[in-house]
Amino acid sequence: MSDTTKTATLTIDGETYDLPIYSPTAGPDVIDIRKLYGAAGVFTYDPGFTSTAACDSTITFIDGDKGELLHRGYPIDQLAEKSHYLEVCYLLLYGELPSAADLELFEATITRHTMIHEQMHNFFRGFRRDAHPMATMVGVVGAMSAFYHDSTDPSDERQREIASHRLIAKMPTIAAMAYKYSIGQPFVYPRNDLDYAANFLHMCFAVPAEEYQVDPIISRAMDRILTLHADHEQNASTSTVRLASSSGANPFACIAAGIACLWGPAHGGANQACLEMLKEIGSPENIPAYIARAKDKDDPFRLMGFGHRVYKNFDPRATVMKQSADEVLDLLGVENNPVLATAKELEKAALADPYFAEKKLFPNVDFYSGIILEAMGFPTSMFTPIFALSRTVGWISQWKEQLADPQMKIGRPRQLYQGPVQRDYVDIENR
């Protein structure tokens, strides 16, 4: 953490306390309150941690007012347009874009570790066929610590590296197997001759009865989906991974915790909710009525896929995702898809309405990602597992950064206690 000469003065009951202020390379200044409890005997109160920096990081920066998302300083739209997912993985993990030789070695390492231990197949068969793929992934990823004993010690830098590569390499295989199991089809093993996104699609949609060719446009769209969801600063699931790792938990347990958190509909399920909303609207002629409902405070209906807790401007990922949606639907011959037609008309109507403009409810990345995934053939139950697959590298990067931080302490949030004060136990016959 950089030195600072600025301070903030807090006055409590006539006593003043000087608190250091740190200036980041980007974003608002941060007041250091670590010694406040010891000095003044008070906590701060911040439900949801919306005004609290729990760590310092060099990985991802978001400026919600500007609609800006940077990975190690590189804008997400440039990465999505010019790079690809594994190169972005390298960038997030190591801080710089790789040389050609470094990228080749990294891709070869990931490609050659995509298979999972054969005995782990038994874990899938222990779940009911109608189990949600996310439930399966939480269990299987957590169980990896029972198989890969040489990469469970977070204090060992080499073991951290091995665990990082294993998780990035095996997560597509685990997600695809969870999908195949849920629809009653045989597992498809990974292929080393396919790139990361194409290999995942092949494992999801290939069957033993016939050859399956992955279209490069579909593969590119999947690669973009993975890239656009790779990391998103200190969100709920990332904070969960960091909190779990602060106890010294093994990497597989930490990532399983992140998957479990991501499963929440307020976090990873947004694109599924958006698609379900578009299907509920049905067709463009129904849009005015639904927009009127969205503006009615007494109506529970809300426009999903518009606005974002962080972005107060246009989501920088949405433009790239919209382009991919057009490409995929054009390729598949479903350019007249009623869901896409409704989505495009809803976008136009909402952006032209002063109500949404004033509230800065712009389309976000979820608005189009669900449409793309459905067009590819994925059921809505697979939307969040694909999100988990793409976000794994972000979780790992944040996990590695935290473990290397000499200031790391076990997470222990405080509370504003509002319960009863001490009272004596009353025997049951006297209650």
C-alpha positions as CSV (number, residue, x, y, z in Angstrom):
1,M,0.0,0.0,0.0
2,S,1.3,3.4,-1.0
3,D,2.3,6.1,1.6
4,T,0.0,8.9,2.2
5,T,0.2,12.4,3.6
6,K,-3.5,13.1,3.6
7,T,-5.6,12.4,6.7
8,A,-9.3,12.6,7.7
9,T,-10.3,13.8,11.1
10,L,-13.1,12.0,13.0
11,T,-14.6,13.6,16.1
12,I,-16.4,11.5,18.6
13,D,-17.6,13.0,21.9
14,G,-15.1,15.8,21.6
15,E,-12.2,13.5,20.9
16,T,-10.5,13.7,17.5
17,Y,-8.9,10.9,15.6
18,D,-6.7,11.3,12.5
19,L,-7.2,8.6,9.9
20,P,-4.8,8.1,7.0
21,I,-6.2,8.5,3.5
22,Y,-4.8,6.5,0.6
23,S,-5.0,7.5,-3.0
24,P,-5.3,4.8,-5.6
25,T,-4.1,4.9,-9.1
26,A,-7.8,5.1,-10.2
27,G,-11.0,5.6,-8.2
28,P,-11.9,7.4,-5.0
29,D,-9.6,7.9,-2.1
30,V,-9.8,5.4,0.8
31,I,-9.9,6.2,4.5
32,D,-7.9,3.7,6.6
33,I,-10.0,2.8,9.6
34,R,-8.0,-0.3,10.7
35,K,-6.9,1.3,14.0
36,L,-10.2,3.1,14.7
37,Y,-11.6,0.4,17.0
38,G,-8.5,0.2,19.1
39,A,-8.2,3.9,19.4
40,A,-11.8,5.0,19.7
41,G,-13.7,1.8,20.6
42,V,-16.1,2.1,17.7
43,F,-16.9,0.2,14.5
44,T,-18.1,1.5,11.2
45,Y,-21.5,0.4,9.8
46,D,-21.7,-0.5,6.1
47,P,-24.3,-3.2,5.1
48,G,-23.4,-4.7,1.8
49,F,-19.9,-3.2,2.1
50,T,-20.8,-0.7,-0.6
51,S,-18.5,2.0,0.8
52,T,-15.8,-0.3,2.2
53,A,-12.6,-1.4,0.6
54,A,-11.7,-4.8,2.0
55,C,-8.4,-5.1,0.1
56,D,-6.1,-3.4,-2.3
57,S,-5.8,-5.0,-5.7
58,T,-4.1,-4.5,-9.1
59,I,-6.3,-6.8,-11.2
60,T,-9.6,-5.2,-12.3
61,F,-10.9,-1.6,-12.1
62,I,-14.5,-0.5,-12.7
63,D,-15.7,3.1,-13.1
64,G,-19.4,2.8,-13.0
65,D,-20.1,6.4,-13.9
66,K,-17.9,6.2,-17.0
67,G,-19.0,2.7,-18.0
68,E,-15.4,1.6,-17.8
69,L,-14.0,-1.9,-17.1
70,L,-10.2,-2.5,-17.1
71,H,-8.3,-5.7,-16.7
72,R,-4.7,-4.8,-15.6
73,G,-5.4,-1.5,-17.3
74,Y,-6.7,-2.9,-20.6
75,P,-10.3,-1.9,-21.6
76,I,-12.6,-4.9,-21.8
77,D,-13.9,-4.0,-25.3
78,Q,-10.3,-4.1,-26.7
79,L,-9.7,-7.5,-25.0
80,A,-12.9,-8.9,-26.3
81,E,-12.2,-7.6,-29.8
82,K,-8.5,-8.4,-30.2
83,S,-7.6,-11.0,-27.6
84,H,-9.1,-14.4,-26.6
85,Y,-10.0,-16.0,-23.3
86,L,-6.8,-17.8,-22.5
87,E,-4.7,-14.8,-23.2
88,V,-7.0,-12.8,-20.9
89,C,-6.5,-15.6,-18.3
90,Y,-2.8,-15.1,-18.5
91,L,-3.2,-11.4,-18.2
92,L,-5.3,-11.7,-15.0
93,L,-3.1,-14.3,-13.4
94,Y,0.3,-12.7,-14.1
95,G,-0.3,-9.0,-14.7
96,E,0.9,-8.6,-18.2
97,L,0.0,-9.7,-21.7
98,P,2.1,-12.8,-22.6
99,S,4.7,-13.0,-25.3
100,A,4.0,-15.5,-28.1
101,A,6.2,-18.1,-26.4
102,D,4.6,-17.6,-23.0
103,L,1.1,-17.8,-24.4
104,E,2.0,-21.0,-26.4
105,L,3.3,-22.6,-23.2
106,F,0.3,-21.5,-21.1
107,E,-2.2,-22.7,-23.7
108,A,-0.4,-26.1,-23.9
109,T,-0.4,-26.4,-20.1
110,I,-4.1,-25.8,-19.9
111,T,-4.9,-28.0,-22.8
112,R,-3.1,-30.9,-21.4
113,H,-4.8,-30.8,-18.0
114,T,-8.4,-30.8,-19.1
115,M,-9.2,-34.4,-18.2
116,I,-10.4,-35.1,-14.7
117,H,-9.6,-38.1,-12.5
118,E,-11.6,-41.0,-13.9
119,Q,-12.9,-41.9,-10.4
120,M,-14.5,-38.5,-10.2
121,H,-17.1,-39.7,-12.7
122,N,-18.7,-41.5,-9.8
123,F,-19.5,-38.2,-8.1
124,F,-21.7,-37.2,-11.0
125,R,-23.6,-40.5,-10.8
126,G,-24.3,-39.9,-7.1
127,F,-26.5,-36.9,-8.0
128,R,-30.1,-37.2,-9.2
129,R,-30.6,-36.6,-12.9
130,D,-32.8,-33.6,-12.2
131,A,-30.1,-31.9,-10.0
132,H,-29.2,-28.4,-11.1
133,P,-25.8,-28.3,-12.8
134,M,-24.7,-25.7,-10.3
135,A,-25.4,-28.0,-7.4
136,T,-23.3,-30.7,-9.2
137,M,-20.4,-28.3,-9.8
138,V,-20.3,-27.1,-6.2
139,G,-19.9,-30.7,-5.1
140,V,-17.5,-31.9,-7.7
141,V,-15.2,-28.8,-7.5
142,G,-15.1,-29.1,-3.7
143,A,-14.3,-32.8,-4.1
144,M,-11.2,-32.0,-6.2
145,S,-9.2,-31.5,-2.9
146,A,-9.8,-35.3,-2.3
147,F,-8.0,-36.2,-5.5
148,Y,-5.3,-33.6,-6.1
149,H,-3.3,-33.6,-2.9
150,D,-0.2,-32.0,-4.4
151,S,-2.0,-28.7,-4.9
152,T,-4.0,-28.1,-1.8
153,D,-1.5,-26.1,0.3
154,P,-2.1,-22.4,-0.2
155,S,1.1,-21.5,1.5
156,D,3.2,-23.2,-1.2
157,E,3.6,-21.0,-4.2
158,R,4.2,-23.9,-6.6
159,Q,1.1,-25.7,-5.3
160,R,-0.9,-22.5,-5.9
161,E,0.3,-22.4,-9.5
162,I,-0.6,-26.0,-10.1
163,A,-4.1,-25.6,-8.6
164,S,-4.6,-22.5,-10.7
165,H,-3.9,-24.3,-13.9
166,R,-5.9,-27.3,-12.9
167,L,-9.0,-25.3,-12.1
168,I,-8.9,-23.3,-15.3
169,A,-8.3,-26.5,-17.4
170,K,-10.8,-28.8,-15.7
171,M,-13.7,-26.4,-15.1
172,P,-15.0,-26.7,-18.7
173,T,-14.9,-30.5,-18.4
174,I,-16.8,-30.4,-15.1
175,A,-19.4,-28.0,-16.4
176,A,-19.9,-30.0,-19.6
177,M,-20.2,-33.2,-17.6
178,A,-22.8,-31.7,-15.3
179,Y,-24.8,-30.7,-18.4
180,K,-24.5,-34.1,-20.1
181,Y,-25.5,-35.9,-16.9
182,S,-28.6,-33.7,-16.5
183,I,-29.8,-34.6,-19.9
184,G,-28.9,-38.3,-19.7
185,Q,-26.2,-38.3,-22.4
186,P,-22.8,-40.0,-22.1
187,F,-19.8,-37.9,-21.0
188,V,-17.6,-36.6,-23.8
189,Y,-13.9,-36.4,-23.1
190,P,-11.9,-33.3,-23.9
191,R,-9.9,-33.0,-27.1
192,N,-6.5,-31.4,-27.3
193,D,-6.8,-30.4,-30.9
194,L,-9.6,-27.9,-30.1
195,D,-9.2,-24.5,-28.5
196,Y,-10.6,-23.7,-25.1
197,A,-14.1,-22.5,-26.1
198,A,-14.5,-25.0,-29.0
199,N,-13.5,-27.9,-26.7
200,F,-16.2,-26.8,-24.2
201,L,-18.8,-26.7,-26.9
202,H,-17.7,-30.1,-28.2
203,M,-18.0,-31.7,-24.8
204,C,-21.5,-30.2,-24.4
205,F,-23.0,-31.0,-27.8
206,A,-21.1,-34.0,-29.3
207,V,-22.5,-37.5,-29.1
208,P,-20.9,-40.8,-29.9
209,A,-23.4,-41.5,-32.7
210,E,-22.1,-38.8,-35.1
211,E,-19.4,-36.3,-35.7
212,Y,-19.9,-32.8,-34.3
213,Q,-18.1,-29.9,-35.9
214,V,-17.8,-26.7,-33.9
215,D,-18.6,-23.6,-36.0
216,P,-15.8,-21.0,-35.6
217,I,-18.5,-18.2,-35.3
218,I,-20.2,-20.1,-32.4
219,S,-16.8,-20.8,-30.9
220,R,-15.8,-17.1,-31.1
221,A,-19.1,-16.1,-29.5
222,M,-18.5,-18.5,-26.6
223,D,-14.9,-17.2,-26.2
224,R,-16.3,-13.7,-26.0
225,I,-18.8,-14.7,-23.3
226,L,-16.0,-16.2,-21.3
227,T,-13.8,-13.2,-21.8
228,L,-16.5,-10.7,-20.8
229,H,-17.2,-12.5,-17.6
230,A,-13.6,-13.3,-16.6
231,D,-13.5,-10.9,-13.6
232,H,-15.5,-8.1,-12.2
233,E,-13.6,-6.6,-9.3
234,Q,-14.9,-7.2,-5.7
235,N,-18.3,-8.7,-6.4
236,A,-20.2,-11.0,-4.1
237,S,-18.7,-14.3,-5.3
238,T,-15.2,-12.9,-5.5
239,S,-15.5,-11.5,-2.0
240,T,-16.7,-15.0,-1.0
241,V,-13.6,-16.6,-2.5
242,R,-11.4,-14.1,-0.7
243,L,-13.1,-14.6,2.6
244,A,-12.9,-18.3,2.4
245,S,-9.2,-18.2,1.4
246,S,-8.4,-15.9,4.4
247,S,-8.9,-18.9,6.7
248,G,-6.3,-20.9,4.8
249,A,-8.9,-23.1,3.1
250,N,-7.6,-25.1,0.1
251,P,-8.1,-23.6,-3.4
252,F,-10.8,-26.1,-4.5
253,A,-12.9,-25.3,-1.4
254,C,-12.5,-21.6,-2.1
255,I,-13.6,-21.8,-5.7
256,A,-16.5,-24.1,-4.7
257,A,-17.6,-21.4,-2.3
258,G,-17.5,-18.9,-5.2
259,I,-19.6,-21.1,-7.4
260,A,-22.2,-21.5,-4.6
261,C,-22.4,-17.7,-4.1
262,L,-22.6,-17.1,-7.9
263,W,-25.7,-19.4,-8.0
264,G,-27.8,-16.7,-6.4
265,P,-30.3,-15.1,-8.8
266,A,-29.2,-11.6,-7.8
267,H,-25.7,-12.5,-9.0
268,G,-25.1,-15.1,-11.6
269,G,-28.7,-15.8,-12.6
270,A,-29.4,-12.4,-14.1
271,N,-29.1,-13.5,-17.8
272,Q,-31.6,-16.4,-17.1
273,A,-34.0,-13.9,-15.5
274,C,-33.6,-11.6,-18.5
275,L,-34.4,-14.3,-21.0
276,E,-37.4,-15.4,-19.0
277,M,-38.7,-11.8,-19.0
278,L,-38.3,-11.5,-22.8
279,K,-40.3,-14.8,-23.2
280,E,-43.0,-13.4,-20.9
281,I,-43.3,-10.2,-22.9
282,G,-43.7,-12.5,-26.0
283,S,-43.6,-10.1,-28.9
284,P,-42.8,-6.5,-29.7
285,E,-46.4,-5.3,-29.7
286,N,-46.6,-6.1,-26.0
287,I,-43.7,-3.9,-25.0
288,P,-45.5,-0.7,-24.3
289,A,-47.7,-2.4,-21.7
290,Y,-44.7,-4.0,-20.0
291,I,-42.7,-0.7,-20.0
292,A,-45.7,0.9,-18.3
293,R,-45.7,-1.8,-15.7
294,A,-41.9,-1.3,-15.2
295,K,-42.5,2.3,-14.4
296,D,-45.3,1.6,-12.0
297,K,-43.9,1.4,-8.5
298,D,-46.8,-0.7,-7.3
299,D,-46.3,-3.3,-10.0
300,P,-43.7,-6.0,-9.1
301,F,-42.6,-6.3,-12.7
302,R,-39.1,-5.0,-13.4
303,L,-37.0,-4.9,-16.6
304,M,-34.3,-7.4,-16.3
305,G,-31.0,-6.9,-18.1
306,F,-31.2,-3.1,-17.7
307,G,-29.1,-1.2,-15.3
308,H,-26.4,-2.5,-13.0
309,R,-25.5,-2.1,-9.4
310,V,-22.0,-0.8,-10.5
311,Y,-22.5,0.7,-13.9
312,K,-24.3,4.0,-13.8
313,N,-23.7,4.4,-17.6
314,F,-23.7,1.9,-20.4
315,D,-22.2,-1.5,-19.6
316,P,-19.0,-1.6,-21.7
317,R,-19.5,-5.4,-22.2
318,A,-23.0,-5.0,-23.7
319,T,-21.9,-3.6,-27.0
320,V,-19.6,-6.6,-27.7
321,M,-22.3,-9.0,-26.6
322,K,-24.8,-7.4,-28.8
323,Q,-22.5,-7.8,-31.8
324,S,-22.0,-11.5,-31.0
325,A,-25.7,-12.0,-30.7
326,D,-26.3,-10.6,-34.2
327,E,-23.5,-12.9,-35.6
328,V,-24.7,-16.0,-33.9
329,L,-28.4,-15.6,-34.8
330,D,-27.5,-14.7,-38.3
331,L,-25.4,-17.8,-38.6
332,L,-28.1,-20.1,-37.2
333,G,-30.8,-18.6,-39.5
334,V,-32.9,-17.3,-36.6
335,E,-32.6,-13.6,-37.3
336,N,-36.3,-13.5,-36.9
337,N,-36.2,-15.1,-33.5
338,P,-39.1,-13.6,-31.6
339,V,-37.0,-13.3,-28.4
340,L,-34.3,-11.3,-30.2
341,A,-36.9,-9.2,-32.0
342,T,-38.5,-8.4,-28.6
343,A,-35.0,-7.7,-27.1
344,K,-34.1,-5.2,-29.8
345,E,-37.4,-3.4,-29.7
346,L,-37.4,-3.3,-25.9
347,E,-33.9,-1.8,-26.0
348,K,-35.0,0.9,-28.4
349,A,-38.2,1.7,-26.5
350,A,-36.4,1.8,-23.1
351,L,-33.5,4.0,-24.4
352,A,-36.0,6.4,-25.9
353,D,-38.1,6.7,-22.8
354,P,-37.0,9.7,-20.5
355,Y,-37.9,7.6,-17.4
356,F,-35.1,5.0,-18.1
357,A,-32.7,7.6,-19.3
358,E,-33.0,9.7,-16.1
359,K,-32.5,6.6,-14.0
360,K,-29.6,5.5,-16.3
361,L,-31.1,2.1,-16.9
362,F,-29.0,1.0,-19.9
363,P,-28.8,-2.5,-21.3
364,N,-26.1,-4.6,-19.5
365,V,-24.2,-7.7,-20.5
366,D,-27.0,-10.1,-19.4
367,F,-29.4,-8.5,-21.8
368,Y,-27.9,-10.4,-24.8
369,S,-25.8,-13.2,-23.3
370,G,-28.9,-15.3,-22.4
371,I,-30.2,-15.0,-26.0
372,I,-26.8,-16.2,-27.4
373,L,-26.6,-19.2,-25.1
374,E,-30.2,-20.2,-25.9
375,A,-29.5,-19.9,-29.6
376,M,-26.5,-22.2,-29.1
377,G,-28.7,-24.8,-27.6
378,F,-28.1,-24.4,-23.9
379,P,-31.0,-24.6,-21.5
380,T,-31.4,-21.8,-18.9
381,S,-30.1,-24.1,-16.2
382,M,-26.6,-24.0,-17.9
383,F,-26.4,-20.2,-18.0
384,T,-25.0,-19.9,-14.5
385,P,-22.5,-22.8,-14.8
386,I,-21.1,-21.1,-17.9
387,F,-20.8,-17.9,-15.9
388,A,-18.9,-19.9,-13.2
389,L,-16.6,-21.4,-15.8
390,S,-15.7,-18.0,-17.1
391,R,-15.3,-16.4,-13.7
392,T,-13.0,-19.1,-12.4
393,V,-9.9,-17.3,-13.6
394,G,-11.0,-14.1,-11.9
395,W,-11.5,-15.9,-8.6
396,I,-8.2,-17.6,-8.9
397,S,-6.4,-14.4,-9.7
398,Q,-8.0,-12.6,-6.7
399,W,-7.2,-15.7,-4.5
400,K,-3.5,-15.7,-5.5
401,E,-3.2,-11.9,-5.0
402,Q,-4.7,-12.1,-1.5
403,L,-2.4,-15.0,-0.5
404,A,0.6,-13.0,-1.6
405,D,-0.5,-10.0,0.3
406,P,1.6,-9.6,3.6
407,Q,-1.4,-7.6,5.1
408,M,-3.8,-10.5,4.7
409,K,-5.8,-11.4,7.8
410,I,-8.6,-13.8,8.3
411,G,-11.9,-12.1,7.5
412,R,-13.9,-11.1,10.5
413,P,-16.6,-8.5,9.8
414,R,-18.1,-6.7,12.8
415,Q,-21.8,-6.1,13.6
416,L,-24.2,-3.5,15.0
417,Y,-25.8,-5.7,17.6
418,Q,-29.5,-5.1,18.2
419,G,-30.5,-8.1,20.3
420,P,-31.2,-8.4,24.0
421,V,-28.4,-7.8,26.5
422,Q,-27.4,-10.4,29.0
423,R,-30.2,-12.2,30.8
424,D,-30.4,-15.2,33.1
425,Y,-31.7,-18.6,32.0
426,V,-35.2,-19.4,33.2
427,D,-36.1,-23.1,33.9
428,I,-38.7,-24.4,31.6
429,E,-41.4,-24.9,34.3
430,N,-41.1,-21.2,35.2
431,R,-41.5,-19.8,31.7
